[in-house]
Amino acid sequence: MIRATGLTRRFGTRTAVNDVSFEVARGEIVALLGPNGAGKTTTMRMLAGLIAPTSGVVTLDGVQLTRATGSAVRSRIGFLTESPGLWDRLTVRENLSVYAGLYGLADAERTIDRALEIFELTPRAGARTAELSKGTRQKVALARTLLHDPVVLLLDEPTSGLDPEVTRAVRRLLDERRAAGCAILVSTHNLDEAERLADRVAVLQERLLAIDRPAALRQRLTTGRLIVRVSGDPSRYVEAALRSAPGAEVSVDGVALAVRLANPEQQTPALVAALVAAGAPVLEVRVEIPALEDVYLHLTQQDP
Amino acid sequence: MRIRTLVTKEFLDLARNRAALLPVVLVTVLSLVLPFGIAVVVPAMTGRGLGDDADLVKVSAVAGIHGDLSDDGHVQLFLFQQFLMLFLLTPITGAMALAAHAIVGEKQARTLEPLLATPVTTYELLTAKVIGALAPTLAISLAGLAIYFAGILLFGAPGVIGAMASARTFVLIFLVAPAAALLSLQAAILISSRVNDARTAQQFGVLIILPLTAILVAQFTGTFWLSAWTLTLLGLGLLGLWVLLTLLSVALFERESILTRWK
C-alpha cells in the first residue's frame, strides 16, 4: 500500500534521507521513530508527494508517485502535517468544507457532519479556529485529514500536545482506520505511543536503522537474563540458584534474582524447582526484555 | 470546481478581515475626489472656468470635438476621460497587498502544506489566488465607477456625461482595467511564490502599474491620445501578457522550495 524504495533526499550537500526502503501494508500501522532532524518529516513529505526524492521511488496504493500522477495520488492520501494548518478566520465547519470541496466529496455536508460527530466537534462547528485550544485544533486537523476517507494515512505527530483523553480517542480512531484497511504511517517521538499503536516500528536516522515489530526489536537487545521475583530477601536464594545452574551468573536486582543462564530453555525449569525446594516464595519468573526506549537509544546512539 | 472552492475560501477569509480591503477603498475614494476637485471644485472656488484657459482648451481637443459641448465641457471631458484611466488603475495598487500576501501568507500561517497535500494543482491554486484578489477589487472599482459617473452627471457641464459614453470608455472599463489588474495581481502572486516576504512581492507588483500610469500622465500633456482602437490593442496585449505570466507562474512555483527553504 505504501512502498518506499531507495528513497534519498539531499538538500545541497546535506543528506536528509539516505536510501530508505520500507513498506506499509493495507491494515497496518507503522510508527516512524527518530530524533529531531532524522529525516522523518522529509520522508513524510516525499511520501505525500510534496517534495520529490533525489533518488528512489514512492508507490502508493499501487500507483507510482510522479509529477503526472501527483494530483490523483494525493486524493487518496490523508496527510496530517506537523502543524494543524487551519485558516484562523474560518470556522471549523468552513475549514472542513474547503477541504471537502478540494477533494470533490459528493455529499460534503453529511460527511462533514459525521466527521464533526466522530471528533466531538459538533458544538464547536461554528467557532473560528483561532478561538480553539491546541488539542481541539489538532482534532479539527485530524478530521480534515480523514474527511475524504483516504486509503493511505501519513500522520506527523498526531497526538502531539493532546491531553490523554483526546490521545486515547485518536488511538482508537486509528485502530478503526487500520481495521478498515488503511495503510498508516505515524511519525512520532512518543515511544509509548509507538508501542501501543503500531504493528511495526521503523527507526530512522538519515538511514533506516531498523523496522520490525516492537517485540522483535526488543528481542534484539535481550540480555538473556532471567528475572526471578521472590517474596522477601532474594539474596538468601543465591546459593540455591548457583547449585542448580553451575556456571550461571547470579545477582540480586532489587527484589529479584537476576540469573544469566547458558541455556535458558533447558535450565529454567530446574532453576525454578531448586528455588522452590530451597523455600523461595517465587512470585514471578520472566525473561528480561528491554524497553523499546532502550532499543531506540541503542540504535540511534550506535549510529554515527 | 477546486478553483471555485478556493475562491470561496478567499472571500470568506476576506469577509472576516475587511480591514484588508481598506487600502483599496481609500485609493478609490481619493481617486474620486481628485478629478472632481480639479474639474469642478477649483474652477467654482476661483471663479475662473476651465474654458477660460486657452492652452487647456487647445490640449483638450485631443479628446475630440463635440459640437454640443462648451469650452468648459470640452476641458471637463478631457479631464474626466484622463482620470477615468487613473481611477480604474489605482485601486489595483491597493489590491496588490492582497495578492502579495497570497502565497507568503499561507506559508506563514502554516496552511500551505496541508493545502498542497490535496489534489489541488498549482494552476488551480494560483488562479484562485488571482481571482480572490481581483474580484473584490473590481467590485469596489465598479461601485466607485457608478459614483464617478453619477458625479459627472450631477456636477459636470451639460453634455459631458453623454460624451463620456463612448467606445473608448467602454474599452477602458471592460478591457484595459481588468487586463491591467489581472496582469499586475498575477505578477504579485508570482513574486509572492518566489520570495518569503509579502512586502517584496507588493513592491514588484506595483512596478507593472507604473508604465501604464506613465502613459496616462503623458496623455495629460496633450501630445498624444490613446484612441479606443489603441486602447483595445493595449488591453489585448495586457491579456496576452497575463496568459504568459500565468504560465510562467505555474512553471516557477516550486512547492519544494516553499516548504523546505522558507522560514
Boltz contact constraints between the chains, C-beta under 6 A:
constraints:
  - contact:
      token1: [A, 48]
      token2: [B, 117]
      max_distance: 6.0
  - contact:
      token1: [A, 50]
      token2: [B, 116]
      max_distance: 6.0
  - contact:
      token1: [A, 50]
      token2: [B, 259]
      max_distance: 6.0
  - contact:
      token1: [A, 51]
      token2: [B, 256]
      max_distance: 6.0
  - contact:
      token1: [A, 71]
      token2: [B, 119]
      max_distance: 6.0
  - contact:
      token1: [A, 71]
      token2: [B, 121]
      max_distance: 6.0
  - contact:
      token1: [A, 74]
      token2: [B, 119]
      max_distance: 6.0
  - contact:
      token1: [A, 75]
      token2: [B, 119]
      max_distance: 6.0
  - contact:
      token1: [A, 79]
      token2: [B, 117]
      max_distance: 6.0
  - contact:
      token1: [A, 81]
      token2: [B, 113]
      max_distance: 6.0
  - contact:
      token1: [A, 81]
      token2: [B, 114]
      max_distance: 6.0
  - contact:
      token1: [A, 83]
      token2: [B, 110]
      max_distance: 6.0
  - contact:
      token1: [A, 85]
      token2: [B, 110]
      max_distance: 6.0
  - contact:
      token1: [A, 85]
      token2: [B, 111]
      max_distance: 6.0
  - contact:
      token1: [A, 85]
      token2: [B, 113]
      max_distance: 6.0
  - contact:
      token1: [A, 85]
      token2: [B, 114]
      max_distance: 6.0
  - contact:
      token1: [A, 87]
      token2: [B, 111]
      max_distance: 6.0
  - contact:
      token1: [A, 89]
      token2: [B, 13]
      max_distance: 6.0
  - contact:
      token1: [A, 89]
      token2: [B, 16]
      max_distance: 6.0
  - contact:
      token1: [A, 89]
      token2: [B, 17]
      max_distance: 6.0
  - contact:
      token1: [A, 90]
      token2: [B, 12]
      max_distance: 6.0
  - contact:
      token1: [A, 94]
      token2: [B, 12]
      max_distance: 6.0
  - contact:
      token1: [A, 98]
      token2: [B, 5]
      max_distance: 6.0
  - contact:
      token1: [A, 98]
      token2: [B, 9]
      max_distance: 6.0
  - contact:
      token1: [A, 101]
      token2: [B, 5]
      max_distance: 6.0
  - contact:
      token1: [A, 102]
      token2: [B, 2]
      max_distance: 6.0
  - contact:
      token1: [A, 102]
      token2: [B, 5]
      max_distance: 6.0
  - contact:
      token1: [A, 102]
      token2: [B, 118]
      max_distance: 6.0
  - contact:
      token1: [A, 102]
      token2: [B, 120]
      max_distance: 6.0
